[in-house]
């Protein structure tokens, strides 16, 4: 059976952090940061769960200011009052969860969440050559701040459809 996305809860934060460190290395963040993002924007935070209940992926996303993504490893405290994009902070799928079009199934969910907040743009930072994958999902490299995200990092956006 195909793994399914479900809303993340605060108790998922330690498992999300462990998964992020395993899959993203230094890009993975602390459990406290993920717990904060879940508390601030629960409707933008999801986990991919297999039949055994194991988390095989996650998405942490929230409203933010276009072209100025938040710095890594820093708590937000609050969300901006006038966000211009729905920012995909982390999207991770383990090797075991891949091949099921999990992200392709997630993007319409995030687009609907963004639309519910009156936001018409999805944004992310592509690292480690992931821009090729995100381009296939409709994201386009756009002028924006990718400093602090490593060599070759690109700020990317797409319309929330």
N, CA, C and O of each residue as an XYZ file, in Angstrom:
644
protein
N       0.837     -1.184      0.000
C       0.000      0.000      0.000
C       0.885      1.252      0.000
O       1.996      1.229      0.529
N       0.405      2.310     -0.576
C       1.145      3.560     -0.689
C       1.136      4.316      0.637
O       0.098      4.431      1.290
N       2.302      4.829      1.026
C       2.381      5.656      2.228
C       1.488      6.876      2.047
O       1.314      7.369      0.933
N       0.929      7.355      3.141
C      -0.020      8.465      3.109
C       0.497      9.651      3.927
O       1.178      9.482      4.938
N       0.158     10.844      3.465
C       0.460     12.055      4.213
C      -0.610     12.260      5.278
O      -1.800     12.075      5.023
N      -0.171     12.644      6.470
C      -1.095     13.047      7.529
C      -0.527     14.299      8.192
O       0.682     14.525      8.149
N      -1.386     15.115      8.804
C      -0.875     16.307      9.484
C       0.131     15.928     10.580
O      -0.064     14.957     11.311
N       1.188     16.700     10.676
C       2.183     16.489     11.729
C       1.638     17.015     13.053
O       0.837     17.949     13.088
N       2.088     16.398     14.130
C       1.759     16.865     15.477
C       3.064     17.093     16.226
O       4.122     16.623     15.808
N       2.978     17.812     17.328
C       4.181     18.154     18.094
C       4.995     16.918     18.463
O       6.225     16.967     18.450
N       4.330     15.812     18.791
C       5.046     14.592     19.170
C       5.874     14.007     18.031
O       6.746     13.173     18.273
N       5.615     14.431     16.785
C       6.396     13.962     15.638
C       7.749     14.658     15.531
O       8.641     14.156     14.848
N       7.918     15.794     16.186
C       9.119     16.621     15.998
C      10.429     15.855     16.204
O      11.328     16.005     15.377
N      10.591     15.043     17.256
C      11.863     14.316     17.393
C      12.129     13.354     16.230
O      13.268     13.232     15.780
N      11.091     12.674     15.744
C      11.279     11.753     14.611
C      11.569     12.525     13.330
O      12.361     12.081     12.500
N      10.929     13.677     13.170
C      11.206     14.522     12.008
C      12.659     14.973     12.042
O      13.342     14.940     11.018
N      13.137     15.395     13.211
C      14.528     15.853     13.336
C      15.507     14.726     13.030
O      16.506     14.946     12.347
N      15.234     13.533     13.524
C      16.100     12.388     13.254
C      16.134     12.081     11.762
O      17.202     11.850     11.196
N      14.979     12.078     11.133
C      14.886     11.827      9.700
C      15.615     12.919      8.915
O      16.346     12.627      7.969
N      15.414     14.163      9.307
C      16.058     15.277      8.600
C      17.576     15.179      8.692
O      18.262     15.386      7.691
N      18.111     14.873      9.855
C      19.565     14.735     10.001
C      20.088     13.573      9.157
O      21.146     13.676      8.536
N      19.348     12.478      9.140
C      19.788     11.311      8.366
C      19.787     11.595      6.872
O      20.694     11.160      6.161
N      18.790     12.312      6.389
C      18.646     12.536      4.950
C      19.293     13.832      4.470
O      19.726     13.922      3.321
N      19.359     14.844      5.351
C      19.832     16.162      4.933
C      21.165     16.575      5.543
O      21.713     17.618      5.188
N      21.686     15.772      6.452
C      22.951     16.125      7.097
C      22.834     17.436      7.850
O      21.931     17.606      8.669
N      23.742     18.367      7.579
C      23.762     19.644      8.293
C      22.540     20.506      8.013
O      22.280     21.454      8.755
N      21.790     20.204      6.970
C      20.555     20.951      6.699
C      19.432     20.532      7.647
O      18.459     21.267      7.813
N      19.559     19.368      8.264
C      18.564     18.925      9.238
C      18.608     19.822     10.464
O      19.671     20.310     10.849
N      17.466     20.034     11.064
C      17.374     20.974     12.179
C      16.995     20.257     13.469
O      16.714     19.058     13.470
N      16.991     21.002     14.553
C      16.678     20.459     15.875
C      15.181     20.217     16.028
O      14.365     20.877     15.385
N      14.839     19.280     16.871
C      13.432     18.954     17.123
C      12.654     20.185     17.588
O      11.487     20.350     17.232
N      13.286     21.041     18.373
C      12.608     22.242     18.873
C      12.166     23.145     17.724
O      11.092     23.744     17.774
N      12.991     23.237     16.703
C      12.633     24.059     15.553
C      11.426     23.463     14.832
O      10.493     24.185     14.480
N      11.443     22.157     14.614
C      10.309     21.529     13.939
C       9.041     21.650     14.791
O       7.958     21.885     14.254
N       9.164     21.493     16.091
C       8.002     21.647     16.971
C       7.445     23.064     16.877
O       6.229     23.256     16.877
N       8.333     24.059     16.796
C       7.863     25.434     16.674
C       7.106     25.634     15.365
O       6.034     26.240     15.353
N       7.663     25.124     14.254
C       7.004     25.286     12.954
C       5.632     24.610     12.958
O       4.673     25.150     12.408
N       5.538     23.439     13.573
C       4.250     22.740     13.665
C       3.266     23.594     14.467
O       2.100     23.708     14.089
N       3.719     24.187     15.558
C       2.849     25.030     16.381
C       2.414     26.288     15.631
O       1.272     26.728     15.769
N       3.312     26.867     14.842
C       3.007     28.104     14.132
C       2.144     27.888     12.896
O       1.308     28.731     12.571
N       2.333     26.778     12.211
C       1.634     26.551     10.925
C       1.301     25.075     10.769
O       1.780     24.411      9.851
N       0.495     24.584     11.655
C       0.192     23.153     11.644
C      -0.347     22.683     10.306
O      -0.039     21.573      9.874
N      -1.154     23.517      9.636
C      -1.732     23.067      8.364
C      -0.696     22.942      7.252
O      -0.998     22.400      6.189
N       0.522     23.436      7.482
C       1.587     23.310      6.492
C       2.613     22.241      6.830
O       3.610     22.087      6.124
N       2.371     21.501      7.910
C       3.345     20.500      8.361
C       2.725     19.107      8.282
O       1.665     18.842      8.849
N       3.418     18.228      7.561
C       2.891     16.908      7.234
C       3.963     15.844      7.418
O       5.156     16.121      7.293
N       3.529     14.626      7.715
C       4.434     13.484      7.737
C       3.883     12.408      6.803
O       2.672     12.227      6.676
N       4.798     11.710      6.162
C       4.466     10.593      5.284
C       4.613      9.324      6.106
O       5.686      9.044      6.640
N       3.532      8.556      6.207
C       3.512      7.394      7.101
C       3.216      6.139      6.288
O       2.282      6.103      5.488
N       4.041      5.099      6.514
C       3.809      3.832      5.815
C       2.781      2.990      6.570
O       2.252      3.417      7.596
N       2.505      1.805      6.061
C       1.487      0.930      6.655
C       1.792      0.556      8.098
O       0.871      0.294      8.872
N       3.067      0.526      8.474
C       3.448      0.164      9.841
C       3.419      1.372     10.773
O       3.678      1.237     11.968
N       3.107      2.549     10.238
C       3.082      3.747     11.062
C       4.413      4.458     11.156
O       4.557      5.413     11.919
N       5.390      4.001     10.384
C       6.717      4.612     10.386
C       6.705      5.863      9.518
O       6.172      5.861      8.409
N       7.298      6.927     10.039
C       7.416      8.156      9.267
C       8.526      7.966      8.244
O       9.682      7.740      8.603
N       8.165      8.060      6.965
C       9.130      7.887      5.880
C       9.340      9.181      5.096
O       9.982      9.187      4.046
N       8.797     10.264      5.616
C       8.992     11.560      4.989
C       8.315     12.634      5.799
O       7.507     12.356      6.685
N       8.657     13.866      5.481
C       7.989     14.981      6.137
C       8.056     16.235      5.271
O       8.899     16.366      4.383
N       7.150     17.135      5.559
C       7.159     18.461      4.952
C       6.873     19.461      6.061
O       5.872     19.354      6.770
N       7.753     20.422      6.198
C       7.561     21.525      7.121
C       7.450     22.776      6.260
O       8.397     23.138      5.561
N       6.302     23.435      6.307
C       6.098     24.622      5.487
C       5.238     25.621      6.248
O       4.510     25.265      7.175
N       5.340     26.878      5.833
C       4.636     27.941      6.558
C       4.600     29.217      5.722
O       5.346     29.341      4.750
N       3.748     30.155      6.087
C       3.736     31.438      5.381
C       5.024     32.202      5.666
O       5.581     32.133      6.761
N       5.487     32.939      4.640
C       6.712     33.717      4.837
C       6.775     34.859      3.833
O       5.884     35.020      2.999
N       7.835     35.644      3.925
C       8.070     36.777      3.048
C       8.787     36.280      1.789
O       9.781     35.560      1.874
N       8.267     36.675      0.618
C       8.886     36.226     -0.626
C      10.330     36.680     -0.729
O      10.690     37.785     -0.322
N      11.144     35.798     -1.282
C      12.540     36.047     -1.645
C      13.479     36.259     -0.464
O      14.650     36.579     -0.665
N      12.999     36.091      0.743
C      13.841     36.244      1.935
C      13.569     35.100      2.913
O      12.977     35.319      3.969
N      13.994     33.885      2.571
C      13.698     32.739      3.440
C      14.349     32.907      4.815
O      15.381     33.565      4.950
N      13.735     32.306      5.821
C      14.341     32.381      7.158
C      15.677     31.649      7.199
O      15.896     30.677      6.476
N      16.551     32.132      8.051
C      17.858     31.499      8.225
C      17.683     30.095      8.804
O      16.729     29.817      9.529
N      18.611     29.239      8.470
C      18.601     27.875      9.010
C      18.919     27.895     10.510
O      19.634     28.769     11.001
N      18.370     26.914     11.213
C      18.668     26.653     12.621
C      18.257     27.791     13.549
O      18.801     27.920     14.646
N      17.299     28.618     13.122
C      16.839     29.740     13.928
C      15.328     29.620     14.134
O      14.576     29.425     13.179
N      14.896     29.739     15.388
C      13.461     29.753     15.663
C      12.859     31.034     15.111
O      13.513     32.077     15.109
N      11.627     30.966     14.648
C      10.967     32.122     14.065
C      10.331     33.032     15.114
O      10.354     34.256     14.978
N       9.772     32.438     16.143
C       9.067     33.215     17.154
C       7.639     33.517     16.735
O       6.695     33.269     17.486
N       7.488     34.049     15.540
C       6.177     34.396     15.007
C       6.238     34.371     13.484
O       7.318     34.350     12.894
N       5.083     34.374     12.868
C       5.008     34.426     11.406
C       4.797     35.870     10.971
O       4.253     36.669     11.732
N       5.220     36.214      9.761
C       5.056     37.596      9.297
C       3.577     37.948      9.124
O       2.776     37.092      8.748
N       3.214     39.195      9.395
C       1.809     39.591      9.283
C       1.306     39.654      7.837
O       0.111     39.485      7.594
N       2.193     39.892      6.889
C       1.809     39.997      5.477
C       2.679     39.092      4.611
O       3.499     39.583      3.835
N       2.508     37.773      4.736
C       3.362     36.869      3.957
C       3.043     36.948      2.469
O       1.908     37.208      2.071
N       4.067     36.720      1.666
C       3.880     36.740      0.222
C       4.034     35.384     -0.418
O       3.795     35.227     -1.615
N       4.438     34.387      0.380
C       4.600     33.042     -0.171
C       4.328     32.013      0.911
O       4.319     32.309      2.106
N       4.104     30.782      0.440
C       4.053     29.629      1.341
C       5.404     28.953      1.173
O       5.698     28.392      0.118
N       6.227     29.007      2.219
C       7.620     28.563      2.143
C       7.758     27.112      2.566
O       7.363     26.743      3.672
N       8.317     26.287      1.689
C       8.583     24.880      1.982
C       9.964     24.806      2.625
O      10.986     24.795      1.939
N       9.973     24.757      3.930
C      11.209     24.758      4.708
C      11.994     23.460      4.505
O      13.194     23.489      4.233
N      11.314     22.333      4.640
C      11.906     21.001      4.452
C      10.892     20.126      3.742
O       9.711     20.119      4.089
N      11.354     19.397      2.761
C      10.563     18.311      2.179
C      11.535     17.142      2.035
O      12.512     17.219      1.291
N      11.253     16.069      2.754
C      12.147     14.914      2.794
C      11.330     13.646      2.611
O      10.269     13.487      3.215
N      11.829     12.748      1.777
C      11.260     11.412      1.654
C      12.438     10.434      1.691
O      13.395     10.578      0.929
N      12.363      9.452      2.571
C      13.428      8.465      2.690
C      13.482      7.589      1.439
O      12.521      7.537      0.671
N      14.600      6.905      1.238
C      14.660      5.976      0.098
C      13.507      4.965      0.115
O      12.995      4.592     -0.941
N      13.096      4.522      1.312
C      12.000      3.552      1.416
C      10.667      4.149      0.969
O       9.784      3.427      0.506
N      10.523      5.458      1.108
C       9.272      6.114      0.749
C       9.227      6.624     -0.679
O       8.183      7.073     -1.153
N      10.355      6.554     -1.360
C      10.415      7.087     -2.726
C       9.751      6.141     -3.728
O       9.496      4.974     -3.431
N       9.481      6.667     -4.910
C       8.880      5.872     -5.973
C       7.368      5.792     -5.882
O       6.741      5.032     -6.620
N       6.769      6.577     -4.972
C       5.321      6.567     -4.794
C       4.692      7.916     -5.149
O       3.514      8.155     -4.883
N       5.502      8.795     -5.756
C       5.035     10.140     -6.107
C       4.507     10.885     -4.886
O       3.520     11.617     -4.967
N       5.175     10.689     -3.765
C       4.734     11.308     -2.511
C       4.722     12.825     -2.595
O       3.755     13.459     -2.174
N       5.769     13.407     -3.127
C       5.827     14.874     -3.204
C       4.795     15.379     -4.203
O       4.151     16.402     -3.967
N       4.635     14.680     -5.303
C       3.634     15.072     -6.285
C       2.236     15.040     -5.674
O       1.380     15.842     -6.048
N       1.997     14.127     -4.743
C       0.700     14.060     -4.044
C       0.589     15.142     -2.974
O      -0.513     15.571     -2.634
N       1.715     15.577     -2.451
C       1.728     16.602     -1.405
C       1.519     18.014     -1.953
O       0.834     18.822     -1.324
N       2.090     18.317     -3.095
C       2.044     19.696     -3.608
C       0.622     20.250     -3.757
O       0.413     21.419     -3.432
N      -0.357     19.489     -4.222
C      -1.719     20.046     -4.260
C      -2.276     20.348     -2.868
O      -3.050     21.290     -2.702
N      -1.891     19.565     -1.884
C      -2.308     19.839     -0.503
C      -1.739     21.184     -0.068
O      -2.461     22.020      0.476
N      -0.441     21.395     -0.307
C       0.190     22.641      0.092
C      -0.381     23.830     -0.676
O      -0.548     24.913     -0.116
N      -0.678     23.627     -1.948
C      -1.278     24.699     -2.749
C      -2.630     25.099     -2.176
O      -2.958     26.284     -2.119
N      -3.412     24.115     -1.752
C      -4.717     24.408     -1.158
C      -4.555     25.134      0.177
O      -5.304     26.065      0.475
N      -3.586     24.715      0.973
C      -3.322     25.384      2.249
C      -2.937     26.837      1.986
O      -3.462     27.748      2.627
N      -2.020     27.050      1.045
C      -1.600     28.414      0.704
C      -2.808     29.238      0.265
O      -2.988     30.368      0.720
N      -3.631     28.680     -0.612
C      -4.812     29.396     -1.095
C      -5.753     29.751      0.057
O      -6.332     30.837      0.077
N      -5.902     28.837      1.012
C      -6.749     29.116      2.183
C      -6.230     30.294      2.996
O      -6.989     30.945      3.714
N      -4.947     30.561      2.882
C      -4.330     31.695      3.576
C      -4.221     32.923      2.666
O      -3.634     33.933      3.054
N      -4.778     32.837      1.477
C      -4.727     33.952      0.537
C      -3.363     34.149     -0.098
O      -3.025     35.253     -0.525
N      -2.575     33.076     -0.160
C      -1.215     33.122     -0.709
C      -1.205     32.379     -2.036
O      -1.720     31.265     -2.134
N      -0.616     32.999     -3.063
C      -0.649     32.374     -4.386
C       0.711     31.905     -4.898
O       0.844     31.579     -6.077
N       1.725     31.865     -4.027
C       3.063     31.450     -4.436
C       3.630     30.435     -3.444
O       3.581     30.638     -2.231
N       4.171     29.336     -3.985
C       4.956     28.393     -3.185
C       6.420     28.725     -3.422
O       6.797     29.074     -4.540
N       7.251     28.625     -2.394
C       8.677     28.943     -2.517
C       9.497     27.942     -1.727
O       9.008     27.319     -0.784
N      10.765     27.796     -2.130
C      11.692     26.907     -1.439
C      13.125     27.267     -1.817
O      13.370     28.040     -2.744
N      14.054     26.690     -1.079
C      15.468     26.741     -1.440
C      15.852     25.329     -1.865
O      15.713     24.383     -1.090
N      16.332     25.188     -3.091
C      16.802     23.884     -3.583
C      18.299     23.788     -3.289
O      19.073     24.676     -3.648
N      18.688     22.709     -2.638
C      20.096     22.493     -2.294
C      20.571     21.175     -2.888
O      19.771     20.302     -3.223
N      21.883     21.050     -3.011
C      22.479     19.787     -3.427
C      22.043     19.297     -4.794
O      21.981     18.089     -5.023
N      21.741     20.206     -5.705
C      21.330     19.802     -7.045
C      19.862     19.444     -7.170
O      19.434     18.954     -8.215
N      19.080     19.678     -6.120
C      17.654     19.327     -6.155
C      16.839     20.250     -7.052
O      15.656     19.997     -7.281
N      17.451     21.313     -7.564
C      16.710     22.230     -8.441
C      16.168     21.509     -9.679
O      15.103     21.875    -10.175
N      16.867     20.504    -10.183
C      16.377     19.756    -11.348
C      15.048     19.063    -11.010
O      14.108     19.090    -11.803
N      14.984     18.449     -9.833
C      13.741     17.805     -9.402
C      12.630     18.841     -9.247
O      11.522     18.652     -9.750
N      12.931     19.930     -8.553
C      11.899     20.940     -8.288
C      11.447     21.621     -9.567
O      10.292     22.033     -9.672
N      12.342     21.747    -10.545
C      11.935     22.302    -11.840
C      10.857     21.432    -12.480
O       9.921     21.947    -13.092
N      10.987     20.123    -12.338
C       9.978     19.206    -12.883
C       8.629     19.367    -12.179
O       7.589     18.983    -12.713
N       8.663     19.938    -10.981
C       7.428     20.173    -10.211
C       6.880     21.577    -10.448
O       5.942     22.006     -9.777
N       7.468     22.286    -11.405
C       6.963     23.600    -11.769
C       7.646     24.779    -11.092
O       7.250     25.924    -11.309
N       8.657     24.523    -10.280
C       9.387     25.611     -9.614
C      10.420     26.189    -10.570
O      11.020     25.472    -11.370
N      10.614     27.491    -10.472
C      11.548     28.210    -11.335
C      12.513     28.990    -10.457
O      12.100     29.645     -9.500
N      13.805     28.920    -10.783
C      14.794     29.719    -10.062
C      14.420     31.188    -10.228
O      14.165     31.662    -11.335
N      14.394     31.890     -9.109
C      13.935     33.273     -9.051
C      14.929     34.060     -8.212
O      15.487     33.519     -7.258
N      15.163     35.324     -8.546
C      16.037     36.102     -7.671
C      15.501     36.083     -6.236
O      14.349     36.429     -5.977
N      16.352     35.679     -5.340
C      15.985     35.597     -3.934
C      17.213     35.228     -3.134
O      18.231     34.816     -3.689
N      17.111     35.376     -1.855
C      18.248     35.168     -0.971
C      18.434     33.689     -0.655
O      17.599     33.081      0.015
N      19.532     33.114     -1.139
C      19.876     31.727     -0.816
C      21.184     31.677     -0.038
O      21.768     30.606      0.133
N      21.647     32.836      0.437
C      22.881     32.879      1.231
C      22.714     32.033      2.490
O      21.644     32.015      3.099
N      23.754     31.349      2.862
C      23.726     30.525      4.055
C      23.205     29.120      3.819
O      23.141     28.317      4.750
N      22.833     28.813      2.580
C      22.288     27.491      2.271
C      23.263     26.625      1.483
O      22.900     25.537      1.034
N      24.488     27.090      1.312
C      25.508     26.294      0.642
C      25.668     26.635     -0.828
O      24.823     27.283     -1.446
N      26.787     26.172     -1.359
C      27.104     26.417     -2.773
C      26.038     25.801     -3.663
O      25.596     24.674     -3.437
N      25.634     26.546     -4.667
C      24.665     26.047     -5.631
C      23.220     26.106     -5.180
O      22.326     25.710     -5.928
N      22.971     26.594     -3.968
C      21.586     26.697     -3.497
C      20.837     27.730     -4.335
O      21.378     28.779     -4.686
N      19.595     27.415     -4.644
C      18.771     28.306     -5.462
C      17.434     28.561     -4.788
O      16.791     27.639     -4.286
N      17.024     29.819     -4.783
C      15.680     30.182     -4.360
C      14.761     29.919     -5.552
O      15.055     30.341     -6.670
N      13.652     29.221     -5.313
C      12.737     28.849     -6.395
C      11.293     29.120     -5.979
O      10.943     29.031     -4.802
N      10.465     29.452     -6.965
C       9.045     29.691     -6.723
C       8.209     29.041     -7.816
O       8.696     28.730     -8.903
N       6.934     28.846     -7.492
C       5.953     28.443     -8.484
C       4.590     28.944     -8.012
O       4.373     29.154     -6.818
N       3.689     29.130     -8.949
C       2.341     29.501     -8.530
C       1.715     28.358     -7.728
O       1.930     27.182     -8.022
N       0.945     28.725     -6.721
C       0.174     27.722     -5.981
C      -1.073     27.455     -6.820
O      -1.916     28.339     -6.977
N      -1.192     26.268     -7.348
C      -2.329     25.952     -8.214
C      -3.217     24.931     -7.546
O      -4.233     24.530     -8.114
